[in-house]
Amino acid sequence: MRCVCRQSLVCVVVALGWLGLGNLGTRSCVAEETPSHERVAASLARATKYMSTTVADHGGYAWVSSVDGKLSHGEGPCDQDRVWVQPPGTPAVGDAFLRSFVQTGDSVHLLAAFEVANALFDGQLASGGWGYSIDYSAEQRAQIPYRTGVRADAEKMAHTPEPGGWEIWRARKWKHNRTVLDDDTTSAALSFLLHLQEIMRESNQPASPTLARAINAALDSTRLSQYPIGAWSHHYDRLPSQSPSVSHYPILQASYPDEWSRTWTKDYEGCYMLNDNITQNMIRTMLLAWRVTGDDHFRDNAIRGGEFLLRAQMPEPQPAWAQQYDRQMHPVWDRKFEPPAIAGAESQTAIEVLMDLYEATQDARFLKPIEPAIAYLKTCLRPDGKLPRYSELKTNLPLYFNSDYELTNDDSEMPDHYAFVGASCLDSLERRCQRIREGKTKKAASIPANRIAGILAAQHADGGWREPGFVRDPEGRKVTPKEGVIQSATFVKNVGLLCDHLESAAANP
């Protein structure tokens, strides 16, 4: 482990005498009919010890690492003084540690989760949330207003002139102070800390003032960044002192624009974002905050977010959702490959979150849009059973881009960096909605024993899951180690499946 500062949270475990980690062993991974609880728990412990002692930097994680942990990258290159917040980075790995602790009770996982929390404490910005990555070198930290070492000009950054909101934030005046809601960045970090607080309480551990302060700062800022209509933006670059003005951001129903440009406008007018599940993730985070804290204010924030989804559903003939809306509630361009259109992927996550809201609140309003949305989206399905990312407003023709980023209805020359075609989850969404209406709960599916055995067999003796691939050096150059690389996403997936197996086995002895 390199440069890990265990600080206050780990001391809680030390004080409770939870340092006896037991005999973890190095048993061989031979396929068997039903892998035992002991064997799976030992595998999880080895995986966590390897990640936290070899791969972690300052308690945090990148997306890809060399097996010795010396090289790593996220969406951009890292070194030993940078980790990634954006999933599948630090909070995603931390949640896997917490899940392992819940299923096994082994403190090795909780210790690793505490190190993740400490990494996030040091990366929380003066604006209240987190950016895509966290820097730990003294040179970089001198330029960034982290809460643990706030710059002298931080008070200026907290000033939010009228009308607030995207009109101010999109200028990126304080670019190093950007709380990023895009790509589940701040929502993932905050959700991990809330999960940790919940688990600490349920395991009767002393409360951590440091943890509480970090959570409260993030919740205060994200709540104030919510628009009157209930949506959230891509980011904000100062600690909000008040919510955006309702006089500038009126509460309206979504409608079709009279006309829209078929070429990129280069003007980011989309203040209300479903793109990359920004508002959807924030609604779920507020529901989690309500569950963990019992504070009804967070329930109210989640409901307002749900009311935005109700208003954002486009009228007939396309009762689904766009990626981004301007303050007049018209779909608008974002990046050069994100046009005003009905968005298949974001519409499906909007439906999922509406069902989450119904299950949490029993408010029937949140089920009403689902059936017409699913029925409409089924008309958008391609011959291959997949959904186009975009369907043209009113005409419903599928929209794609060619290699010159020109809009077209032809999918033969699509750039490969973006999912212009995606999987349909409409049947499973429809089944879930039917179960909800019938008052049934979904039973946890058991994981096939051979799949669990395969995960165990693929685990290296050191505890990691090695895969062919490349990792970037600090200059961004690709390095392809012959021994393979460690993918945080694979760790998270495998740990999740192993924990699913243990949970299912406990529920069905």
Secondary structure as GFF3:
##gff-version 3
##sequence-region A 1 509
A	DSSP	alpha_helix	7	15	.	.	.	ID=ss1
A	DSSP	alpha_helix	37	50	.	.	.	ID=ss2
A	DSSP	pi_helix	51	55	.	.	.	ID=ss3
A	DSSP	beta_strand	64	66	.	.	.	ID=ss4
A	DSSP	beta_strand	72	73	.	.	.	ID=ss5
A	DSSP	beta_strand	82	84	.	.	.	ID=ss6
A	DSSP	alpha_helix	90	104	.	.	.	ID=ss7
A	DSSP	alpha_helix	107	123	.	.	.	ID=ss8
A	DSSP	beta_strand	133	135	.	.	.	ID=ss9
A	DSSP	alpha_helix	138	141	.	.	.	ID=ss10
A	DSSP	three_ten_helix	147	149	.	.	.	ID=ss11
A	DSSP	alpha_helix	154	157	.	.	.	ID=ss12
A	DSSP	alpha_helix	166	169	.	.	.	ID=ss13
A	DSSP	three_ten_helix	175	177	.	.	.	ID=ss14
A	DSSP	beta_strand	179	180	.	.	.	ID=ss15
A	DSSP	three_ten_helix	182	184	.	.	.	ID=ss16
A	DSSP	alpha_helix	185	202	.	.	.	ID=ss17
A	DSSP	alpha_helix	209	224	.	.	.	ID=ss18
A	DSSP	beta_strand	235	236	.	.	.	ID=ss19
A	DSSP	beta_strand	272	273	.	.	.	ID=ss20
A	DSSP	three_ten_helix	275	277	.	.	.	ID=ss21
A	DSSP	alpha_helix	278	293	.	.	.	ID=ss22
A	DSSP	alpha_helix	296	312	.	.	.	ID=ss23
A	DSSP	beta_strand	324	325	.	.	.	ID=ss24
A	DSSP	beta_strand	342	343	.	.	.	ID=ss25
A	DSSP	alpha_helix	344	361	.	.	.	ID=ss26
A	DSSP	three_ten_helix	364	366	.	.	.	ID=ss27
A	DSSP	alpha_helix	370	378	.	.	.	ID=ss28
A	DSSP	beta_strand	387	388	.	.	.	ID=ss29
A	DSSP	beta_strand	390	391	.	.	.	ID=ss30
A	DSSP	beta_strand	398	401	.	.	.	ID=ss31
A	DSSP	beta_strand	407	408	.	.	.	ID=ss32
A	DSSP	beta_strand	421	422	.	.	.	ID=ss33
A	DSSP	alpha_helix	426	437	.	.	.	ID=ss34
A	DSSP	alpha_helix	449	458	.	.	.	ID=ss35
A	DSSP	beta_strand	466	467	.	.	.	ID=ss36
A	DSSP	beta_strand	471	472	.	.	.	ID=ss37
A	DSSP	beta_strand	478	479	.	.	.	ID=ss38
A	DSSP	beta_strand	485	487	.	.	.	ID=ss39
A	DSSP	alpha_helix	488	507	.	.	.	ID=ss40
###
